[in-house]
Amino acid sequence: EQIRLKNIRNVYGRCLWYRLRLLKPQQNIIPTVKKIVLLAGWALFLFLAYKVSKTDREYQEYNPYEVLHLDPGASISEIKKQYRALSLKHHPDKGGDEVMFMRIAKAYAALTDEESRKNWEEFGNPDGPQATSFGIALPAWIVDQKNSILVLLVYGLAFMVILPVVVGSWWYRSIRYSGDQILIRTTQIYTYFVYKTRNMDMKRLIMVLAGASEFDPQYNKDATSRPADNIQIPQLIREIGGINLKKNEPPLTCPYSLKARVLLLTHLARMKVPEVLEEDQQFILKKSPALLQEMINVICQLIIMARSREEREFRAPSLGSLENCMKLSQMTVQGLQQFKSPLLQLPHIEEDNLRRVSNHKKYKIKSIQDLVSLKGSDRRNLLHFLEDKKYDEVMAVLGSFPYVTMDIKPQ
C-alpha cells in the first residue's frame, strides 16, 4: 500500500483522499496495555507451572512390608527376625534414627497383630477402611489468618467491582451499536425523518444526514465541540447562504448537527474552512459513507414494510429519496455540488477556467468521457491554458479513470 501511494503521489498529491490516507491514526495506549497484561499473566502462569513441577512430593503410600524390607506374605518368624535386626541397627540408644525406629516398630506391630494384618491385606491399611478426602493446593499466605481481610478485599474487588464493570461496559456498548457499527440512536433518527419526509430532496437529505449521533459529543467521544465554533460556524453560514435555520426539529437543529451540515456543504462547495475546523470536517467526511449506507438500509426496510402491510396509512419512502442518497454518496466522495460539472474533479480545472472547456465553440465537452474521446492534439488545444506539467498531471488522472462498457440485450 505504501509503494502504491508513493507511485501515485505526483498524480493525487493534492487530493483530500490522498492526504487522509497518509494521516497516521492517533496512538491508543489501551491495546498495548491489554497485550502487556496478557503477556504478564501468561509469564506468571508459566512461572507457577515451573515451580509446581519442581516441587518435591514427599507423600508415599505406607507399606509395612517395604519398611521392614520384606516380601508380601512373609511368615511371622521372618517378620520377628527382620524386626530384631533392624531395631538393633536403628535403636536410638545405639545411635540410630528415632523416626526410622518408630516406623519399624509400627510396621512390626501391624504385621504381628492378627486384626491389623487382616485389615492391611483386605483394605491396604492396618487401621481398616479410611474415609477419602480431597484438598486444594493454595499458597500459604491465602489461608493465613493475618491476611484474611486482604484476601476478602481482593476477592470483593475482583468479582464485585471489576468483573461487573467490564461486563456492563461491554454490554452497554454492544446494545448502543448496530451490526454495521452505527449507533442505534442514529438509525432511529433516520427512520423517523425518512418516514416523516416521504420524498427527500438533496437539502433535506443533507440536513438529516448531519443529524447523526456520531457527530454529537454527548454520544461519541471522537466528536469535538469547541468554543470557537460559535464564531466560525455563523461566518461560514453567511458565506454559504440558503441554510434553513427556522424549523425547530431536534436534533437536526442542534448545534452539533448544524456544524456537521455546514462542514458538509463547504466540502461540496469546495470552500476553504478555518484550519481549526479542517480536522472536524475530515472526521465528518470519513463517517458520511457509512451513514449514507445506513440511510439507504433504512429506506429499503421501510419500503419492504410498506409492501408487506395492508394498511394504507403506512407510506413507503419514494425511490427519489433512495436515488438522492446514492447521489449524495457520490457527491461527498467527489466533493461536488449537485448539477456541477464532473470536470471539476480534474486537477487544475477550477470554476474560473471551466468555461473555457465546457463552453468551447468547436468542442462540446460536458463530461470526462467527452474529454477523453478527443484526439490528443485537440485535447491539448482545448487545455492550452495549462502548462505542460499541469497538463501531464491532468492526463495522468484521466488515465487512472476506469472505462466501463455495457452491452444490454432485452429478451
N, C-alpha and C positions, 0 to 999 in steps of 0.2 A: 504493500500500500504506500509506503514511504517513497519507494522508487517511482511508482506511478504518479504520485503527487509532484515529485521532483521533475518528471518529464513534462508535465502539463503546466508548470509554473509560469512559463512565458505566455501561455495562452489564457489561463484563467486566474492569473495572479491578482487581478483587481476584483474578482468575483467575491461576493459575500459568502457564497457557499464554500469557496476555496479557503477563505480566511477562517471560517468556522471549523473546517476540517483540521486546520493547523493548530487550533486552540487546544492546549493541554487541559484536561479536566483537573479541577482542584483536588488536591490530595486529601483523601478521607482516612483518618487515623484509625477508625473503628475496625475495618477489616484486618489491619495489621495487628491491632491489639488482640483480636479474636484468634489469629494464627499463632501469636506468641503464647497466649493462654493454652491453646490446644497442644502446642509442642511441649510446653512445660508440663502439662498434665500427662502426656504420653511418657515424657522423660521420668517423671515421678513414678508412674506405673511400672516402667521397666526397671527402675532402681529398686523398688519394693519387691518385684518378682525375683530380681537377682539376689537380694538379701534373704528372701524366704528360701530360695534354692540352696543357699549356703548355710542355712540354719541346721545345726546338728539335732537329729531326732534321737533322744535317749530312751524313748519308750521301747520296751522289749517285753514280749509276751512271757509270762512266768511259767517255767517248766522245771519241776523239781529234779527230773532225771538229768537235765542238762547241767543244773547246779552241781550235782554230785558226780557228773561225768560218767553217767551210766546209760546203758541202752534201755529203752522202754521194755517193761516186763521183767526186769531183773528180780531175783529172789530176795527174800528178807535177809538171808545170810550175806549175800553180796552187798546189800544196802548197808548193813551194820559194819561190815568190813571196810567199805569205802568211806563211811562216815568217820570211823576211828582214825583212819589215815589222814583225812582232810582236816579233822578237828585238831589233831596234834600239830598239823602244819600251820593252821590259821588261828590257833588259840591266842587270845590277847596276851596271856601270861607268857607265851613263848615268842612274843614279838610279832604276832600275826595281825591281819586286818580284822578289826572288830566287826565291821559291816559285813565282810565276806563270811565271817564265822556265824553271824546271825542268820544269813541266808542259808548256810549249810544246815544249821540246826532246824530251821523252818522246813527245809526240804526233807530232812530226815523224819521230822515229826509227821509230815504229810504222807510219806510213803510207808511208815511203820504203823500208823493208826489205821485200823481197818475201815472206819467210816470215811476218813479223809481220803484214803486211797481209792475207795469206791467212788467218791464224788469226783476225784480227779479223772478217773477212767471214763466216767459217764458224762460229766459236764465240763471237763477241762479245767476245773478249779477245785482246790481242796475244800473250799467253803461251800460248795454246792452251786446251784444256778444263781447268776448275778443279773441285776437289772441293767439294761443297756442305757447308756447316757451319751448325749452329744453335746459338744461345745463349739463356740465360735472363737477363733483366734483374734483377739483385739489388742492393740497397743496398750501397754500398762498405764499410760497417762490418761487414757479414756475412762478406765474403770477406777481410777484413783479418786477417792472421796474428796480430796482437796480441789480437784478440777471439775467437780460436778456442775457448779454454776456456770463455768466457762463452756462446758460441753453443751449444756442446755441452751445457752445463749447462741452458740454457733448453730445448733440444730434448729432453733426457732428462726434465726436469721435466714438460713438456707431454705427451709421448707415453708415458712410462713410469710416471708417477705420477698426474697429474691425470686423463687420459683413462681409465685402468683404474679409478680410484676412482669417477668419475662413472658409467661403465657398470656397474660392480659394484654401486653403491648402487641404481641404477635396477633392475637385475635382481633384487637381493635383496628389494627392496620389492615388485616385481611378483609374485614367487613366494610372498610371505607373505600376499597378499590374494586373495580370490576376485573374480569379476566384479562382485559387489554390494558390494565394498569391506569384506568381512567377513574377519577373519583366518582363514587355513586351519586354524590350530590350534583356533580356536573351533568351526569346522564339524566337525572330528574329535572334539572333546569331546562335542558334541551328538549326533553319530552313535553314539558309544559308549554314552552313557547312555540315549538313546532306544531303542536295540536291547536294552540290558540291562533296562530297565523298560518292558515292553510297554504297560502301561496306567498312565499317569502321572496322579495326582491333582494338585490345584492346589498343594499344599505342595511336592510333589516337583518340579513344573514350575518353580516359582519358584526352588527350590534349583538346578536345572540351568541355568536362565536366568542366574543370578548367577555361574555358573562360567565365563562367557565370558572369554577372554583380553583382551578390550577393557578390562576393569576391572583388569587386572594391570599394575602399573607396570613390570614386567620386559619386557612385550611392547608396551605402549602408553605413550608418554611423556606423553600427556594425562591419564592416570590418576594419582591422587595418593595417597600414604600418609603420614600424619602421626603423630608420637609420641602426640598427644592421642587418637588412635583407640583406644589400649589402655585408656583410661579411659572415653571416651564411648560406644563401641560396647557394652561389657558393661552399662552403665547402661540403654541402650535395649533390650537383650535382656531384662533383668529387667522392664522396663515392658511389653514385648510379650508375653512368656511363650510357651511351647509351641514353641520353636525346637529342632529336633533337632541336638544337638552331639556325639552319641556316636559315630556312624558315622565310620569312617576311610576316606573316599572322596575322595582328592585328585583334582582341585583343588577339589571342592565344599566341602571343609572348610578350605581355606587362608584365611588372614586376609583377603585381598582379596575373596574370594568371600563370606565371612561378612559383611563390611562391606556389599557390594552387596546381599546378601539382606536385611539389617536395614534399610537405607535404602529398599528397595522396599516392605517390609512397613510401615514407618512412613508411607510415602506412601499406601498403600492404606488404612491405618487413620486417616489424617488426623491424625497425631500431630505435635507440634512438635518439631523437631530442633534441636540447638545451631547457632548461626549459623555456626560453622566448618564444619559438615557440610552446610550448605544448598547450597553450590556443588558438592560431590561428588554430592549427591542429584540436582541438576539435570542433571549430566553423565550419570548413570546413566539418568535418565528419557529423555534425548534419544537414547541408544543403544538403549533397550529395544525400540521398534517395529521397527527393522531387524533386531535379534537374534531377535525372535519370528518375523519373516518367514523368517529363515534356518532356524529350527527347524521351521517349517511345511514348508519346502522339503525338509529332511532327512526328515521323517516321510513326505512324499509319495514321495520317492525310494525309501525303504525298503519302502513298500507296493508300489511298482511292481516292485522287485527280487524281493520275495517272491512276487508273482504270476507273474513270468517264469521263476522257478526251480522245478524239480520236487522239490528236496529239502524234506522236511517239517521238517527241523531249523531252516530259516530262517524265523523267525517275524516276521510283519508287525506293526507297531505298531497298536494299536486306534484306531478312529475317535474314541474318547473322548479320547485324547491330542491328536488334531488339534483337536477341539472345545474342549478346555481352553486350547489355545494361542490360539485366536480369542477366547475369553472373557477370557483374561488381557490380551490386547492392548486390549480394550475397558475392562477394569478399570483398566489403567495410565493410559489417557487420562482416564477419568472420576475417578480417584482414589477408587475404591470397592472394598471387600472383597466377596468372593463372597456372594451372597444378601442383600446390603444393599439398602435401598430406593433406587430410582433418584431419588426426590425429593430426596435429599441433594445432587444435582448443582445444585440451585437455590440462589441466594444467600439467606442469612439463614434457611435451613432447616437446623437442626442437630439433633443427637441429642436434645437436651432438649425441643425443641418439635415434633419429628417425630411424636410420639404424638398430639398434638392434631389432626394431619392424617390419619394413617393409621388411627387407632382411633376416629374420629368415629362416633357412633351413627347419624346421618342419612345421611352421605355415605361410601360405600365407595371410598376412594381408595388404590389400590395402585401406580399408575403415573403418569407425567407426562401421558399421554393422558387418563387419567381426570380429572385436574385441569383440563386444557384443555377437556374436554367439558362442564364445569359452566357454568351460567349465570353471568353477571358478578356479580349480587347474591349468589348462593350462594357463589361463589368468594371474594368479599370477606368474607362472613360466616365462611367457614371459616378464612381467614387474618386474622382480626380482631386477632390479637396483633401484627401487623406495622404499623408506622407507614405513613402514606401514601407517603412517599418510598421506603421499602423495598418496599412493595407494588408501586409502579410499576416498580422495578428487576426484581422477580420477573416481572412481566408482560412487560417488555422481553425478558428471557431466553426466556420461553415463546414470544414472538412470533418469535424467531430460530430456533426448532427446526423442522426440516423435517417436513412431514406427508406421509407416503407411503401411498398406497392401492395395493392389488394385487388384480387380478382373475385368478382361476385357473379354467381350463376344461379338465378332462382329456378326452381323446378316444382 
